[in-house]
Amino acid sequence: MIGKKLLKRAVQRNLVKRIARERFRLLHPDLPSRDIVLRLAVKLQKPVRAEVAADIERLFDRLRRAESRSPAADAAPGGS
């Protein structure tokens, strides 16, 4: 989700969304089975493809590491 307050131009908002979808498409086999919402939190002057892609990939790596450390990730629902 990208608000107009953070990126005024639709072209820039769409660029960030395209990059996020592409990173997800490439990395989704390694990601945990979760709903993922990416939200822009800081105002960007002008998004640079490589920087945005690297930031999103770092977030996905963090998610993957957090999920692999979680002991509840392997527990079956229902307790038995």
N, CA, C and O of each residue as an XYZ file, in Angstrom:
320
protein
N       0.851     -1.168      0.000
C       0.000      0.000      0.000
C       0.894      1.228      0.000
O       1.842      1.328      0.779
N       0.580      2.138     -0.870
C       1.385      3.349     -0.975
C       0.430      4.532     -1.097
O      -0.312      4.648     -2.072
N       0.461      5.399     -0.104
C      -0.407      6.567     -0.124
C       0.179      7.713     -0.943
O       1.388      7.794     -1.161
N      -0.708      8.590     -1.386
C      -0.273      9.742     -2.164
C       0.587     10.699     -1.352
O       1.354     11.478     -1.919
N       0.464     10.647     -0.031
C       1.279     11.530      0.800
C       2.750     11.137      0.740
O       3.631     11.981      0.906
N       3.016      9.846      0.500
C       4.396      9.371      0.499
C       5.026      9.385     -0.894
O       6.219      9.657     -1.032
N       4.239      9.096     -1.915
C       4.702      9.205     -3.302
C       3.594      9.867     -4.105
O       2.545      9.268     -4.342
N       3.825     11.074     -4.514
C       2.772     11.865     -5.175
C       2.383     11.315     -6.541
O       1.202     11.278     -6.885
N       3.368     10.893     -7.314
C       3.096     10.506     -8.699
C       2.703      9.032     -8.805
O       3.348      8.159     -8.224
N       1.643      8.779     -9.551
C       1.162      7.406     -9.748
C       2.227      6.540    -10.415
O       2.316      5.345    -10.132
N       3.023      7.119    -11.285
C       4.084      6.371    -11.961
C       5.057      5.801    -10.931
O       5.479      4.650    -11.045
N       5.412      6.598     -9.935
C       6.343      6.141     -8.904
C       5.695      5.096     -7.991
O       6.333      4.108     -7.625
N       4.429      5.313     -7.624
C       3.728      4.321     -6.800
C       3.630      2.990     -7.533
O       3.841      1.934     -6.936
N       3.311      3.035     -8.817
C       3.195      1.812     -9.603
C       4.540      1.113     -9.759
O       4.598     -0.117     -9.775
N       5.625      1.883     -9.876
C       6.953      1.299     -9.976
C       7.276      0.488     -8.716
O       7.754     -0.642     -8.807
N       7.015      1.063     -7.556
C       7.290      0.367     -6.301
C       6.430     -0.893     -6.206
O       6.915     -1.934     -5.764
N       5.176     -0.816     -6.609
C       4.303     -1.994     -6.580
C       4.807     -3.080     -7.527
O       4.802     -4.260     -7.175
N       5.242     -2.691     -8.729
C       5.767     -3.670     -9.689
C       7.007     -4.362     -9.148
O       7.163     -5.576     -9.280
N       7.882     -3.582     -8.540
C       9.101     -4.159     -7.975
C       8.744     -5.137     -6.852
O       9.325     -6.219     -6.765
N       7.802     -4.763     -6.002
C       7.389     -5.640     -4.899
C       6.797     -6.940     -5.433
O       7.110     -8.017     -4.925
N       5.944     -6.848     -6.452
C       5.356     -8.063     -7.028
C       6.421     -8.958     -7.651
O       6.364    -10.181     -7.519
N       7.386     -8.354     -8.324
C       8.446     -9.130     -8.962
C       9.326     -9.819     -7.919
O       9.663    -10.993     -8.077
N       9.699     -9.110     -6.867
C      10.507     -9.719     -5.794
C       9.725    -10.870     -5.156
O      10.296    -11.925     -4.879
N       8.428    -10.675     -4.921
C       7.611    -11.730     -4.338
C       7.544    -12.938     -5.268
O       7.657    -14.079     -4.821
N       7.362    -12.684     -6.550
C       7.277    -13.779     -7.521
C       8.553    -14.615     -7.504
O       8.491    -15.842     -7.589
N       9.692    -13.970     -7.397
C      10.961    -14.688     -7.407
C      11.239    -15.409     -6.093
O      11.875    -16.463     -6.086
N      10.768    -14.849     -4.985
C      11.130    -15.381     -3.670
C      10.032    -16.194     -2.992
O      10.289    -16.798     -1.951
N       8.826    -16.231     -3.537
C       7.714    -16.852     -2.816
C       7.907    -18.326     -2.498
O       7.352    -18.775     -1.495
N       8.661    -19.129     -3.282
C       8.849    -20.526     -2.856
C       9.597    -20.649     -1.521
O       9.422    -21.634     -0.804
N      10.419    -19.664     -1.190
C      11.203    -19.701      0.046
C      10.508    -19.013      1.212
O      10.986    -19.096      2.344
N       9.401    -18.343      0.964
C       8.720    -17.589      2.014
C       7.713    -18.473      2.743
O       7.181    -19.426      2.174
N       7.458    -18.142      4.017
C       6.450    -18.911      4.760
C       5.058    -18.659      4.187
O       4.819    -17.669      3.495
N       4.180    -19.550      4.484
C       2.807    -19.470      4.010
C       2.041    -18.467      4.875
O       1.385    -18.856      5.841
N       2.118    -17.233      4.545
C       1.492    -16.143      5.297
C       0.953    -15.100      4.327
O       1.401    -15.005      3.184
N      -0.002    -14.329      4.792
C      -0.423    -13.154      4.042
C       0.620    -12.073      4.278
O       1.053    -11.856      5.410
N       1.018    -11.405      3.219
C       2.062    -10.392      3.327
C       1.511     -9.066      2.824
O       0.950     -8.986      1.731
N       1.678     -8.029      3.636
C       1.285     -6.682      3.246
C       2.524     -5.806      3.353
O       3.114     -5.670      4.425
N       2.904     -5.220      2.240
C       4.013     -4.265      2.247
C       3.410     -2.872      2.237
O       2.518     -2.566      1.445
N       3.909     -2.044      3.123
C       3.389     -0.687      3.244
C       4.560      0.277      3.291
O       5.468      0.118      4.106
N       4.542      1.257      2.437
C       5.585      2.274      2.430
C       5.427      3.126      3.679
O       4.339      3.627      3.964
N       6.524      3.290      4.430
C       6.442      3.995      5.707
C       7.157      5.340      5.689
O       6.896      6.189      6.540
N       8.043      5.539      4.744
C       8.770      6.808      4.673
C       8.633      7.395      3.280
O       8.473      6.677      2.293
N       8.698      8.688      3.226
C       8.570      9.386      1.957
C       9.853      9.214      1.140
O      10.956      9.416      1.648
N       9.692      8.840     -0.124
C      10.826      8.707     -1.030
C      10.859      9.916     -1.954
O       9.817     10.369     -2.428
N      12.043     10.434     -2.207
C      12.149     11.543     -3.157
C      11.898     11.033     -4.576
O      11.021     11.522     -5.287
N      12.692     10.039     -4.964
C      12.507      9.387     -6.254
C      12.962      7.943     -6.078
O      14.134      7.704     -5.790
N      12.060      6.974     -6.244
C      12.445      5.582     -6.022
C      13.462      5.107     -7.056
O      13.282      5.303     -8.259
N      14.520      4.488     -6.574
C      15.540      3.900     -7.436
C      15.309      2.397     -7.432
O      15.267      1.776     -6.370
N      15.160      1.812     -8.609
C      14.797      0.400     -8.735
C      15.658     -0.515     -7.877
O      15.132     -1.327     -7.115
N      16.958     -0.393     -7.991
C      17.867     -1.304     -7.279
C      17.720     -1.165     -5.767
O      17.732     -2.165     -5.049
N      17.582      0.058     -5.284
C      17.446      0.285     -3.841
C      16.119     -0.258     -3.314
O      16.080     -0.891     -2.259
N      15.042     -0.015     -4.042
C      13.726     -0.505     -3.623
C      13.716     -2.033     -3.628
O      13.219     -2.654     -2.689
N      14.260     -2.637     -4.679
C      14.309     -4.096     -4.770
C      15.139     -4.684     -3.632
O      14.752     -5.691     -3.040
N      16.271     -4.065     -3.325
C      17.123     -4.553     -2.238
C      16.414     -4.438     -0.889
O      16.504     -5.347     -0.063
N      15.710     -3.327     -0.659
C      14.970     -3.143      0.593
C      13.877     -4.200      0.753
O      13.712     -4.769      1.831
N      13.141     -4.456     -0.311
C      12.066     -5.440     -0.253
C      12.646     -6.839     -0.042
O      12.094     -7.634      0.719
N      13.744     -7.133     -0.707
C      14.371     -8.440     -0.529
C      14.871     -8.618      0.909
O      14.775     -9.713      1.464
N      15.403     -7.554      1.514
C      15.832     -7.621      2.911
C      14.650     -7.901      3.835
O      14.769     -8.673      4.786
N      13.512     -7.273      3.554
C      12.318     -7.528      4.367
C      11.867     -8.983      4.253
O      11.512     -9.607      5.253
N      11.881     -9.520      3.038
C      11.502    -10.917      2.849
C      12.498    -11.849      3.532
O      12.097    -12.867      4.098
N      13.777    -11.522      3.490
C      14.786    -12.335      4.190
C      14.536    -12.326      5.695
O      14.642    -13.357      6.360
N      14.203    -11.150      6.218
C      13.890    -11.043      7.644
C      12.692    -11.908      8.009
O      12.703    -12.592      9.033
N      11.679    -11.878      7.186
C      10.489    -12.705      7.410
C      10.846    -14.188      7.377
O      10.398    -14.961      8.225
N      11.640    -14.572      6.412
C      12.046    -15.977      6.280
C      12.844    -16.433      7.500
O      12.611    -17.527      8.014
N      13.785    -15.604      7.970
C      14.586    -15.954      9.148
C      13.727    -16.025     10.403
O      13.890    -16.934     11.218
N      12.816    -15.076     10.563
C      11.949    -15.055     11.740
C      11.058    -16.294     11.762
O      10.826    -16.869     12.825
N      10.572    -16.696     10.629
C       9.691    -17.863     10.548
C      10.462    -19.150     10.824
O       9.920    -20.073     11.432
N      11.709    -19.222     10.388
C      12.486    -20.449     10.602
C      12.911    -20.587     12.061
O      13.136    -21.706     12.523
N      13.029    -19.473     12.804
C      13.392    -19.514     14.224
C      12.203    -19.818     15.114
O      12.377    -20.277     16.242
N      11.006    -19.571     14.626
C       9.804    -19.717     15.435
C       9.497    -21.178     15.726
O       9.314    -21.957     14.791
N       9.434    -21.577     17.009
C       9.102    -22.969     17.328
C       7.658    -23.307     16.993
O       7.334    -24.478     16.793
N       6.796    -22.324     16.927
C       5.388    -22.569     16.607
C       5.204    -22.860     15.140
O       4.139    -23.328     14.738
N       6.210    -22.599     14.325
C       6.075    -22.827     12.878
C       5.896    -24.307     12.560
O       5.236    -24.653     11.581
N       6.482    -25.192     13.384
C       6.390    -26.619     13.118
C       5.261    -27.300     13.904
O       4.937    -28.457     13.637
N       4.674    -26.607     14.849
C       3.618    -27.190     15.684
C       2.332    -27.339     14.869
O       1.966    -26.457     14.092
N       1.669    -28.448     15.058
C       0.416    -28.685     14.364
C      -0.716    -27.974     15.090
O      -0.763    -27.991     16.320
N      -1.630    -27.349     14.353
C      -2.773    -26.718     15.007
C      -3.660    -27.777     15.658
O      -3.840    -28.862     15.105
N      -4.198    -27.475     16.796
C      -5.058    -28.419     17.488
C      -4.382    -29.069     18.676
O      -5.060    -29.675     19.505
N      -3.066    -28.962     18.786
C      -2.342    -29.393     19.963
C      -1.946    -30.848     20.030
O      -1.108    -31.177     20.869
N      -2.467    -31.740     19.230
C      -2.165    -33.153     19.411
C      -1.092    -33.566     18.501
O      -0.693    -34.730     18.505
